[in-house]
Amino acid sequence: MLTKLGTARRPGFGDYAISAIEFPKGDMRFMRGSPNVRFTIADAWVIVKGKRENGGTKKTYVQLCERLFAADKLTAAGFSKGSAYIHGCRKGTENGGNSTTWKWVGTNHHITRVVHDLASLHAL
């Protein structure tokens, strides 16, 4: 379609999803990250962070989900499985999970958001 418009340029797209483009420096065996939820909105990312507490992180993740909800940044539970998990964690129907769970949650929501946004673009 672009060649019909007189341009040979191909569209490109790069996306790091919710991950940083560089790893932190240091020995990862000794680093303990703080609980965080990374959430993609229409034009930015929202990252809420909590403190690592003794006895687990479930309570912290519930609080982080509450903060997202209170800031009115959360999409409806039906938007993505990631969104549903955040709503479930907030309501106590989902386990708090661990950092791997929350990478899945954020990535699932991000990919759903990008596909939704790309599908909403008007065709040339």
C-alpha positions, 0 to 999 in steps of 0.5 A: 500500500505504501508503494501506491502512495509513492514511497518505498519506505517500509514501516518498522516497529520495535517494542521492549514491552514492559522490560528495560532495554538494559539489565542492571549492573551487579551480581544478580544472585545477590540482588533482590528487586522490590515488588512492582507492577508495570502497566501499559496505558495508551501513551505511556507506562505506569510503574508502581513499586512497593517495599519487600517485606519479610513474610512474602509479597502477596500483601504488597502486590494487593496494595500495588493493584489497589494503587493502580485502581485508585489512580484510575489507570486500570483497564476493565478486567475483560480487556486482557488476562493480565488486567483480569489478574490485576483485578483478581489480585485486588479483590483477593481472588488471585494469588499475589504471585512472584516477579515471574507472575507479574512479568507475565501479567504486564507483558500479557496486558502490554501485548493485548494493548498494542494489538488493540491499538494497531487494529484500531489504526485506520487503513491507508 
